Amino acid sequence: MIEIRPARAQDLDAYYRISLLTGDRGADATALFAEPKLMGHIYSAPYLLFARDLCLSVVDEGAVVGFCIGAGETTVFRQTLERDWWPPLRAAHPMPDLSRRKSWTADERRIAAIYNPVFAPRTITDRYPAHVHMNLLPRYQGLGIGTRLLQAWFGIVRTRGADAVHLGANPENPSSIAFWRGQGFVHLPVEGDRRTYWMAQDLPLT
């Protein structure tokens, strides 16, 4: 039976695993990485560690199979990671050689992201200060679980005073973009940014 519950500290390994198993445009990225934790370092672990009150886990027969995570104030969260999360990761992972950027491995691209983490521009965060991120293992997608999970997360972030939320989707993952559109998110084009498909919506405090 599928359960949606508040995240726990012991979910961390599962968050790392799910980030990797969905890291190739929603598909398994295991074969792409020599260091399997890199995806989780960027996309899930810091939320569990620094914003656990806004993390929900999906559990099936005792195993965590998905999550919905985010931050109520993106700017504050970004500052927290810059102070407490990225420095030790940067110390452990030298910045890849920029002169051979076109031939970077998947590991090197993620390491570069540790040095230059992607967050929405101020034009978005000023208007939509909260942000959300969701991952479900493939076998749990398309079953309505994502909608239930997102609505539960909305309920929590509203209690924290958030009235608008944004997200960054992979432009090469049309099924993900279609899901978010179905949840009421609209595209917010950012000139010159082709790497991220920014989306947002208002959250009435009801």
Buried (B, 14 or more C-beta within 10 A) or exposed (E): EBEBEEBBEEBBEBBBBBBBBBBBEBEEBEEBBEEBBBBBBBBBBBBBBBBBEBBBBBBBEEEBBBBBBBBBBBBEBBEBBEEEBBEEBEEEBEEBEEEEEEEBEBBBEBBBBBEEBEBBBEEBBEEBBBBBBBBBBEEBBEEEBBEBBBEBBBEBBBEEEBEBBBBBBBBEBEEBBEBBEEBEBEEBEBEEBEEBBBBBBEBEEE
